[in-house]
Structures are given as structure tokens and as C-alpha cells.
Amino acid sequence: MEVPFTISARTAKLIGMENFANAEGAIVELVKNGYDADADICVVIADIRQTPSDSRLYIIDNGCGMTDDTIIRHWMTIGTDDKLVNVKTRGKLRIKSGAKGIGRFALNRLGRKAEMITSTDKGDRWFWSVNWTSFEKAEMLSDIKASLDPISIESVKEKLLASGLGKLPIAERIIKDDFHGTILCISELVDKWDDEKINTLQKNLENLIPEHMQSIFSIYLFNMHDLNWGGKISPAEYDEYDYKITAKYEGGRTIKVNIERNELNVSLLETNYVKLFTRKEMQKEPYRLEDFRKKTISRNLQINRNIGQESLDKLGCFSFSFYFIKNSTQDEREKNGRKKYPYNIVDSSYRRAWLTKFGGVRIFRDNFRVRPYGENGNDWLDLGRRQAQSPGGAGQKLGGYRIRPNQIAGTVNISRINNPSFEDKSSREGIQENDVFVLFKNILLLIISQFEIDRNYIMYNLSELYKEEHPVEQKAKDIAKKILSHESEQTEEKKDVKILAASYQSLEQELEEKEQELAMIRSLASTGISVATFTHELRSIMLRLLPRNDLLKNILIRLLPIEQFNGQRFDNPYKELDIMKGEDEKLYNWLQYSLHSIQRNKREKRDISLSDYFRRFVDSWKPTLSKKNIKIELNLKEENKASINAIEMDLDSIYNNFISNSINAFLRSQEELKKIDIIISIDHGYAVIDFIDNGCGLSSEYKNDPDIIFNAFETSTVDNKNNKVGTGMGLFIAKGVIDKLPNSTIALLSVEKGFGIRTIIKINSI
């Protein structure tokens, strides 16, 4: 016996009441229906009166309307696939915004009763009505009926005029003989509507469509209580931004990113701040003065090769644009009025108000907003958490700057056709968080990082220039000495104290940055501390690792002859022992290296022979690298006794990181003969140490600005969803160590194939 499924009336009611988070979302859904009907306008009217039973909501569009057949087959059918199958409208070939066939239940979310008048351009006119309270009384959905009757144009006009809609400023576009479209009237409203709620609705409608859509589809909002208040909805637009970034992904592995700079005053840059461009760092494209005059620069952003092409194909094409808008311009200022940063003048209060209304990153699918992305408090890109992990300002240090969620206003444009993997949640409030959507978010963050890198680099160099011209530390010391010796007059002392306080604040900020840096390093060092705590126990385990396999094998042979398992891969204890032995050897090598690294003498500053150090270094890595089929060679250009005064553990942190990066590079390389060369030569009192591998080389995303790899948290090691899986601290720490050594430097090498990096360290003697 075959038993059919049935749907209860309660299920349909739940679809209406729970499928839309709030009343504004339900109205937005009905406005979208007007767009899908090829309408030019959609009018939302709130007729809120003292008596709730007399209050009404109207949604009116001048679209194609519906025939009785369309009403029965589609409007009255739950979950129809019409919009899913017929993706584009028949008339204007618009891509339809709906797909699930449940939009009409938005009426149920808004009120207990609903009426609809719909007219086609051929003169078919129908009056449809339903009482949603029927769903509470009936058991099965099929027991509930809606009324559907023909209606004359005279009756339509009579109803509209009786409702007071003839007072609307655009009444002539609705109340006319040749009107075609749909008029929805909702009564016995579920929510309490007041001025605050209508203002919230206005904000939602302002964010519903992008600015360029106004000429295609206009939305109006009126409050019958005050017709002077409402009118045509104007989408968000703004021209007083600090940065504007636009990017478009059209397949492949390259994203073109355009960065428009509008934060700094170019006239001031080329006059009062022209010294900035004498700095070596500001003499390369796109940071030269002529680049600032152009205002807009372009970068080709490369997608990491770890991201599979299949994932990118599922992602599909999209565009992303956003504004960076800071709402304050606090800055150090000299007595003559010159500031550290030559900002353009901004209206902070206006900016804050605009960001409150339109801030956030919104998603638009086929020109309609996907909620709740970009609403107040909806930080779906986790920009707040990201910024909290690296709270430094733009001018404090390279690599430490992250945008705040309250400083960005952006739009992402996707499409049902180009991005079929972005499916709505069943609640229609957001997109399903599948792997493709995670990849999508990470690529958006990658685009945002291009802005952060650009602004960070510029502001950092301005900050460094300011420090060079304002040696606050010495100034503070002199003033402090003067005050302590009581050499100045009381009034002069007060002035000096203020200067001292300001200088102290500046120093305190720098100390705070150093503390953040130390906190990161302490976190990374915690594993080493744990190892040091259990040195004795770990050494005992290490010494037992290799013999235990042979011991167990000798015991087994007495009971189970090896010949018994010849040719047997599975359930073969001797095969498993071989695998265990190989794994134990890896663990043995790691423990031997780790325990050697934390010896006390490696933490003391002393004279270190370069040749001795690198021979030990290469020998310690050879066992591990040989198992990975990686050959490492040391090339001492000439036998010498050159030494440097340093901490051996610091050197380990530099060159172990180089090895680690090479291993990761070889994982992405097709090279059969994997090789690492360490070449040491002496040049006029300096040791030149070249570290070169023939791996996959510098990731393509750094080709335009390779020095970024020395920034904190910067890593090209990602998984197949573009989640960063590396710490991004290795080269940052290496550069920090080198910078602390007198007259020493670190730089990338230009190599034909693979990756090369050079460290130059001042030597003691030869």
C-alpha cells in the first residue's frame, strides 16, 4: 500500500511566521516580487491609524500582473519552481531575485488578512483575498480556501480612492484606466507600527538596491499620516571617502584591484611633505609622488595556487567595491600647525551619521540585497575579531594594520547565474555557509588586505619621517632634567610639563606596540618553554625510541615467523613495525634538534664561528631533509675563521625558518631534485649568507611588492579555501633579529628559479 504525504495547515503558517525574521524583511520580499514582475516602480505605503483594525500596509507595483491561471498555478502553489526554472523575466529579461516559491507567505508575517488586486496589460483583472486565521482552525492545508473573483477597473479605482490613496503624490501612476500591476493590502497587522519602525523600514529599503538601479526600478515609501515625509527612496551613495577600492573576479587566478586614494592632500604632499619622497621606500611604484597625483593605482592580485581550480569554478565571477571612511582625524601637530599626516579636511559628524546608516559590507544578488549582510552589528567578515588580533594603527608598524568594521561601507555583487553555489538558507536570511562561501569570504578579505597594505605602507613612512624630524625621546629627557633641577620658572615648568606629557604619551604608544610584538613572540615561544620544562623526560623517551622497535621485532619472531606474512600488506605486524620505526626516527630527529636548540649556551651572547655554526646546522637538518628527498649543501667560499657576536638561538630562529619555508615550497613544487644551497662569503668585513632553494619560488601574490613577506602575520600558506594556515611570523621574527644586529640587513635575492634570501652580518675578525 502506498501512502501519500500531506501538509498540515500549521506547517504553512510556520512558513509565513518563521521564514521572515521581521516585518521589514517580509516587505522587502514583496518588493522583490514587483521587480520580478518587470515593474518600473514599487510603492510601499504605511496607513497607520489610532485603531489597529483600521491600519493598513500597501505594496503596489506596475508590473505585468497575473492572470487567474498564474494565480492558481503559481501564486497559490507553495514552493513553486517557476522562478528557479524560468530564471529571467519574459519582458525585460531581468534575472529574478526569488527562487524558493514562498514569498507570498510574507503577507502572513505582516497581517492576518490580505487582499490583492492584479491587472495584466491585456485588461485581465482579479481580486484575491485570504484570511490567515483560517490556518489556525483547519487541520490540512487543502481545507483552506482563498477567494478569487474578477473585478472591473471602476471597482479598482473606487477601492483605491476609498482607502485615501488618491492623496499620494504619485496617485496618477496607480489610479488610472490602463493600470497594470499588483496592489497588495494587508490588514489586522501583526506588528505595532510607529514612526521608529517606519524609519527602520526606510533604512532597509535604502539599502535594498544599488545606486545604479534607480533608473531601472524605483522604490517609494509613504506614511499616510505625513505625506510630506516620504517619497522616492535614494540608495546609498557617497563621495567623501578616504579610499575607494574596486575589484572584479572573472575567473582564472588573477583579480584586478583598483585603489583610489583620497585620504591625503596631494598639494601638501608635493610641498610641505615632499621630503617623504626622498626616502628610499617611497621611490618605487606605486608610492612615488606621480602615483599620488594619478590618484588611482592598480594591482593584480594573484590567488594562491593551493586553491583548486574546481573550487574557483564553483565560486564563479563577482565584483566587490568598498569605501574606507574614517570618522576622526586625530593627529600630532607642531607649533607651526604642521601635522604628521596631511589629511584632507573631513566632516566627522556627517561621516559618523552616514556610516551608522550605510556602513558594513552588503551582498547584492542580481541587484537586490541579501540580508542580513552589512546590517548594524552583522560583521560577517569578522573584521572586528581580525582587527582585535592586530590592533596597531596604520602608521605604527608594517604588517600590523587592519581595518575596523565601523570604517567600511561596501557592496559585493553576485548572481544566481554566475554563482549557483550560493544557495539561500531555508529562512532566506543569508546564504548557506558551505565551503565555496568560506572561500568567497577569504578572497574578499584578501582584496581588503590590498588596501590595508597600501595605507599601512604610506602612513608608516609618514610616521617614520615625523620621528626623524621630531626626536621626542631626547626632547623628553631634556625637559625632565630641567624640571628636576628646578632651573626654570614656575609658569615655564607648566608648559614644559605639558610637552613632557605629550612626549611621554608618544613613547608610551611605542612601548605598547613593542609589548604587542613581544606578546606574539612569547606565544610562539610557549612550545619551546614546555619542551624545556620536560627536558629530562623527553631525552629519556628519545633514547628509547629507536631500540624499542627492534626489541619488539625480536620477541615477535619467536612466536610468529616472518615468512608467515610474506606478500601480505594488511594485518602484517612486521610491516606495521617498519612503519612505526620510520615514524619514530622522525620523532627522534625532531626531539634531538629541539633539545639541542634550548641548551643554555645557545641563549647567551658570544662569539660564534660561522663555519662551525653552519656545519652543525646542516648536519642537524640532513637526516630530516634526506627523508623528504631534499638535498642540503653548504658552500664556504673560502675556509676562514670569521665570527660574529650574537646569540646562537637567534641565528637558529632565522635559518630554521628559511628551512621550514623551503620544505613548504617543495610541497607545492614538481621538482624531482629538491635542493637547498647555503653559500657563505666574506666581503670587506661582512659575512654574506645566501640561502637558495629550487622550490616553487615566491608566491605570485607578492610579485608586485615582495618585501611584504617580512610583515607580521603575512603568509602564503593557505588551505584550499584560502584560510591562512601559516603563522606569518617566521620572516617577521627573522627580520627583527637581523635588524637588532649592528650594521646587518636581510633582503630577497633575484634568482632564476626557486627562492633566494640574503643576510649580511658584520663580522668580528677573519
Residue pairs with C-beta under 8 A, 6 or more apart in sequence:
6 140
6 141
6 142
7 78
7 140
7 141
8 139
8 140
8 141
9 134
9 135
9 136
9 138
9 139
9 140
9 141
9 143
9 144
10 135
11 141
12 78
12 105
12 135
12 141
12 144
13 108
13 132
13 135
13 136
15 78
15 102
15 105
15 108
16 105
16 106
16 107
16 108
16 109
16 132
17 108
17 109
18 427
19 102
19 105
19 109
19 426
19 427
19 428
20 26
20 29
20 105
20 106
20 109
20 427
20 428
20 429
21 371
21 372
21 427
21 429
23 109
23 110
23 190
23 191
23 193
23 197
23 201
24 200
24 201
24 204
25 106
25 204
25 371
25 428
25 429
26 106
26 107
26 109
26 110
27 44
27 57
27 59
27 106
27 110
27 201
27 204
28 204
28 205
28 208
28 369
28 371
29 98
29 103
29 106
29 428
30 59
30 103
30 106
30 107
30 184
31 42
31 44
31 59
31 61
31 205
31 208
31 219
32 97
32 98
32 103
32 368
33 61
33 98
33 103
33 182
34 42
34 59
34 61
34 63
34 181
34 182
34 217
35 42
35 61
35 94
35 97
35 217
35 368
36 63
36 83
36 89
36 94
36 96
36 97
36 98
37 61
37 63
37 64
37 65
37 89
37 181
37 182
38 63
38 64
38 89
38 90
38 91
38 92
38 94
39 61
39 62
39 63
39 181
39 217
40 62
40 216
40 217
40 218
41 61
41 62
41 170
41 173
41 217
41 218
41 219
41 220
42 59
42 60
42 61
42 217
42 218
42 219
42 220
43 58
43 59
43 60
43 61
43 168
43 170
43 174
43 219
43 220
43 221
43 222
44 57
44 58
44 59
44 201
44 205
44 219
44 220
44 221
44 222
45 56
45 57
45 58
45 59
45 60
45 165
45 168
45 221
45 222
45 223
45 224
46 57
46 193
46 198
46 201
46 221
46 222
46 223
46 224
46 225
47 55
47 56
47 57
47 58
47 163
47 164
47 224
47 225
48 55
48 193
48 194
48 198
48 223
48 224
48 225
49 55
52 188
52 189
53 187
53 188
55 187
55 189
55 193
56 163
56 185
56 186
56 187
56 189
57 110
57 111
57 185
57 186
57 189
57 193
58 163
58 165
58 183
58 184
58 185
58 186
59 183
59 184
59 186
60 174
60 181
60 182
60 183
60 184
61 181
61 182
62 173
62 174
62 179
62 180
62 181
63 180
63 181
63 182
64 90
64 91
64 120
64 121
64 180
64 181
65 118
65 119
65 120
65 121
65 124
65 180
65 181
65 182
66 74
66 75
66 118
66 120
66 126
66 182
67 120
67 124
67 126
68 124
68 126
68 148
68 150
71 118
71 126
71 128
71 148
72 148
73 80
74 80
74 82
74 101
75 104
75 128
76 146
77 101
78 101
78 102
78 141
79 100
79 101
79 102
80 101
81 101
82 101
83 96
83 98
83 99
83 101
84 99
84 100
84 101
86 96
87 95
87 96
87 416
87 417
88 94
88 95
88 96
89 96
94 366
95 366
95 415
95 416
95 417
96 366
96 416
97 365
97 366
97 367
97 368
99 416
99 424
100 424
100 428
102 428
107 114
107 130
107 132
107 184
107 186
108 114
108 132
108 135
109 190
110 186
110 189
110 190
110 191
111 132
111 186
111 187
111 188
111 189
111 190
112 131
112 132
112 133
112 187
112 188
112 190
113 129
113 130
113 131
113 132
113 186
113 187
113 188
114 129
114 130
114 132
114 184
114 185
114 186
114 187
115 127
115 128
115 129
115 184
115 185
115 187
116 126
116 127
116 128
116 129
116 182
116 183
116 184
116 185
117 125
117 126
117 127
117 128
117 151
117 156
117 159
117 182
117 183
118 125
118 126
118 128
118 181
118 182
118 183
119 125
119 126
119 153
119 156
119 179
119 180
119 181
119 182
120 180
121 180
125 150
125 151
125 152
125 153
125 156
126 148
126 149
126 150
126 151
127 147
127 148
127 149
127 150
127 151
127 155
128 146
128 147
128 148
129 146
129 147
130 144
130 146
130 147
134 144
134 145
135 144
138 144
153 177
153 179
156 179
156 183
157 175
160 166
160 174
160 175
160 183
161 175
163 185
164 224
165 171
165 174
165 175
166 175
167 224
167 227
168 174
168 222
168 227
169 222
169 227
169 231
170 220
174 183
191 197
195 223
198 221
198 223
201 221
202 221
202 233
203 357
205 219
205 221
205 233
206 233
206 234
206 235
206 236
206 357
206 358
207 235
207 236
207 358
207 362
207 369
207 374
208 219
208 233
208 235
208 368
208 369
209 217
209 219
209 235
209 364
209 367
209 368
209 369
210 235
210 364
210 367
210 411
210 413
211 235
211 236
211 237
213 235
213 367
214 234
214 235
216 367
217 367
218 232
218 233
219 232
219 233
220 230
220 231
220 232
220 233
221 230
221 231
221 233
222 229
222 230
222 231
223 229
223 230
236 357
236 358
236 409
238 323
238 325
238 354
238 358
238 409
240 325
240 346
240 347
240 350
240 351
241 262
241 323
241 324
241 325
242 262
242 263
242 323
242 324
242 325
242 326
242 344
242 346
243 259
243 260
243 261
243 262
243 263
243 323
243 324
243 451
243 454
243 455
244 259
244 260
244 262
244 321
244 322
244 323
244 324
245 257
245 258
245 259
245 260
245 320
245 321
245 322
245 323
245 324
245 447
245 448
245 450
245 451
246 257
246 258
246 260
246 319
246 320
246 321
247 255
247 256
247 257
247 258
247 301
247 319
247 320
247 321
247 447
248 255
248 256
248 317
248 318
248 319
248 320
249 255
249 315
249 317
249 318
249 319
249 320
249 443
250 317
251 312
251 313
251 317
252 312
253 302
253 303
253 305
253 307
253 312
253 700
254 300
254 301
254 302
254 303
255 300
255 301
255 303
255 443
255 446
255 447
256 298
256 299
256 300
256 301
257 298
257 299
257 300
257 301
257 447
257 450
258 296
258 297
258 298
259 296
259 297
259 298
259 299
259 450
259 451
259 454
260 295
260 296
261 292
261 295
261 296
261 297
261 454
262 295
262 344
263 324
263 326
263 343
263 344
263 455
264 292
264 341
264 342
264 343
264 344
264 458
265 342
265 343
265 344
266 292
266 293
266 295
268 342
269 276
269 277
269 289
269 292
269 342
270 289
270 293
272 338
272 342
273 342
273 462
273 465
274 289
275 465
276 282
276 461
276 462
276 465
277 283
277 288
277 289
279 461
279 464
279 465
281 287
281 457
281 461
282 288
282 461
285 291
286 297
286 299
286 454
287 457
287 458
287 461
291 297
297 454
299 450
299 704
300 704
301 446
301 447
301 450
301 701
302 699
302 700
302 701
302 703
303 312
303 443
303 446
303 701
303 722
304 699
304 701
304 716
304 718
304 722
305 668
305 696
305 699
305 700
306 668
306 717
306 718
306 719
306 720
306 722
307 439
307 718
307 720
307 721
307 722
308 720
311 435
311 436
311 439
311 720
311 721
314 421
314 436
315 419
315 421
315 436
315 439
315 440
315 443
316 414
316 415
316 418
316 419
316 420
316 421
317 415
317 418
317 419
318 412
318 413
318 414
318 415
318 418
318 419
318 440
319 412
319 413
320 410
320 411
320 412
320 413
320 444
320 447
321 410
321 411
322 361
322 408
322 409
322 410
322 411
322 448
323 408
323 409
323 410
324 403
324 407
324 408
324 451
324 455
325 351
325 354
325 355
325 359
325 407
325 408
325 409
326 346
326 351
326 407
327 348
327 351
327 352
327 355
327 406
327 407
328 348
329 341
329 343
329 346
329 348
331 339
331 340
331 341
331 343
332 339
332 340
332 466
332 470
332 506
333 339
333 340
334 470
340 395
340 462
340 463
340 466
341 395
341 459
341 462
354 409
355 406
355 407
355 409
356 376
358 409
359 374
359 376
359 405
359 406
359 407
359 408
359 409
360 373
360 374
360 375
360 376
360 378
360 379
360 405
360 408
360 409
360 410
361 373
361 374
361 380
361 381
361 408
361 409
361 410
361 411
361 412
361 444
362 369
362 370
362 373
362 374
362 410
362 411
362 412
363 369
363 370
363 373
363 374
363 411
363 412
363 414
363 431
364 370
364 411
364 412
364 413
364 414
365 413
365 414
365 415
365 416
365 419
365 422
366 415
366 416
367 413
370 424
370 430
370 431
371 429
371 430
372 378
372 429
372 430
373 380
373 430
374 380
374 410
379 385
379 405
380 441
381 405
381 441
381 444
381 445
381 448
383 402
383 403
383 404
383 405
383 408
383 448
384 404
384 405
386 402
386 445
387 402
387 403
387 404
387 405
389 402
390 400
390 401
390 402
390 712
390 713
391 402
391 516
392 400
392 401
392 513
392 516
393 401
393 459
394 401
394 455
394 456
394 459
394 460
395 459
395 460
395 462
395 463
396 460
396 463
396 509
396 513
397 460
397 513
397 517
397 712
398 456
398 457
398 460
398 710
398 711
398 712
399 456
399 708
399 710
399 711
399 712
399 713
399 714
399 732
400 456
400 513
400 516
400 711
400 712
400 713
401 452
401 455
401 456
401 459
402 452
403 448
403 451
403 452
408 448
412 444
414 422
421 434
421 436
421 437
422 431
422 432
422 436
422 437
422 440
423 431
423 432
423 434
424 430
424 431
424 432
425 431
425 432
431 437
435 721
438 721
438 723
439 720
439 721
439 722
442 718
442 721
442 722
442 723
443 722
446 701
446 722
453 705
453 708
453 711
472 503
472 506
472 507
473 503
473 507
475 499
475 503
476 499
476 500
476 503
476 504
476 507
479 496
479 497
479 499
479 500
479 503
480 500
482 488
482 496
483 493
483 496
483 497
483 500
488 496
517 712
517 736
520 712
520 729
521 729
521 733
524 727
524 729
524 733
528 594
528 597
528 598
531 538
531 594
531 595
531 598
532 598
535 595
535 598
538 591
538 594
538 595
539 591
539 595
541 591
542 587
542 588
542 591
542 592
542 595
545 584
545 585
545 587
545 588
545 591
546 581
546 584
546 585
546 588
548 584
549 577
549 580
549 581
549 584
552 577
553 574
553 577
556 573
556 574
556 577
560 573
562 574
565 571
565 572
565 573
565 574
565 575
568 575
569 575
582 627
585 623
585 627
586 624
586 627
589 623
589 624
590 624
592 620
593 620
593 621
593 624
596 602
596 620
597 649
597 652
598 649
601 648
602 647
602 648
602 649
602 652
603 647
603 648
603 649
604 647
605 645
605 646
605 647
606 645
606 647
606 648
607 643
607 644
607 645
607 764
608 643
608 644
608 645
608 646
608 648
608 651
609 641
609 642
609 643
610 640
610 642
610 643
610 644
610 680
610 687
610 689
610 763
611 636
611 639
611 640
611 641
611 642
611 680
613 648
613 651
614 634
614 636
614 678
614 680
614 689
615 634
617 652
617 655
617 678
618 632
618 633
618 634
618 678
621 632
621 659
622 632
625 631
625 632
625 659
625 663
625 676
628 663
628 666
628 674
629 674
630 662
630 663
630 666
630 674
630 675
630 676
631 673
631 674
631 675
631 676
632 659
632 675
632 676
632 677
632 678
633 675
633 676
633 677
633 678
634 678
634 680
635 677
635 678
635 679
635 680
636 680
637 679
637 680
637 681
637 682
638 681
638 682
640 682
640 766
641 765
641 766
642 682
642 687
642 763
642 764
642 765
642 766
643 763
643 764
643 765
644 687
644 741
644 761
644 762
644 763
644 764
645 764
646 741
646 761
650 737
650 740
651 737
653 733
653 734
653 737
654 734
654 737
654 738
654 759
655 678
655 691
657 730
657 731
657 733
657 734
658 691
658 734
658 757
659 676
660 730
661 730
661 731
661 755
662 676
662 693
662 695
662 755
664 717
664 726
665 693
665 695
665 696
665 697
665 754
665 755
666 674
666 693
666 695
666 696
668 695
668 696
669 694
669 695
669 696
671 694
671 695
673 694
674 693
674 694
674 695
675 693
675 694
676 691
676 692
676 693
677 690
677 691
677 692
677 693
678 689
678 690
678 691
679 689
679 690
679 692
680 687
680 688
680 689
680 690
681 687
681 688
681 690
682 688
682 763
682 766
685 762
685 763
686 743
686 760
686 761
686 762
686 763
687 760
687 761
687 762
687 763
688 758
688 759
688 760
689 758
689 759
689 760
689 761
690 749
690 756
690 757
690 758
691 756
691 757
691 758
691 759
692 749
692 751
692 754
692 755
692 756
693 754
693 755
693 756
694 753
694 754
695 754
695 755
696 754
696 755
697 751
697 753
697 754
697 755
698 706
698 709
698 748
698 755
699 716
701 716
702 708
702 709
702 716
706 748
707 748
708 714
709 716
709 731
709 748
710 731
710 732
710 734
710 735
710 746
711 728
711 732
712 728
712 729
712 732
713 724
713 727
713 728
713 729
713 732
714 728
714 731
714 732
715 724
715 725
715 726
715 727
715 728
716 726
717 724
717 725
717 726
718 724
718 725
718 726
719 725
734 746
735 746
738 744
738 745
738 746
738 759
738 761
739 746
741 761
741 762
742 762
743 762
744 759
744 760
744 761
744 762
745 759
745 760
746 757
746 758
746 759
746 760
747 757
747 758
747 760
748 756
748 757
748 758
749 756
749 757
749 758
750 756
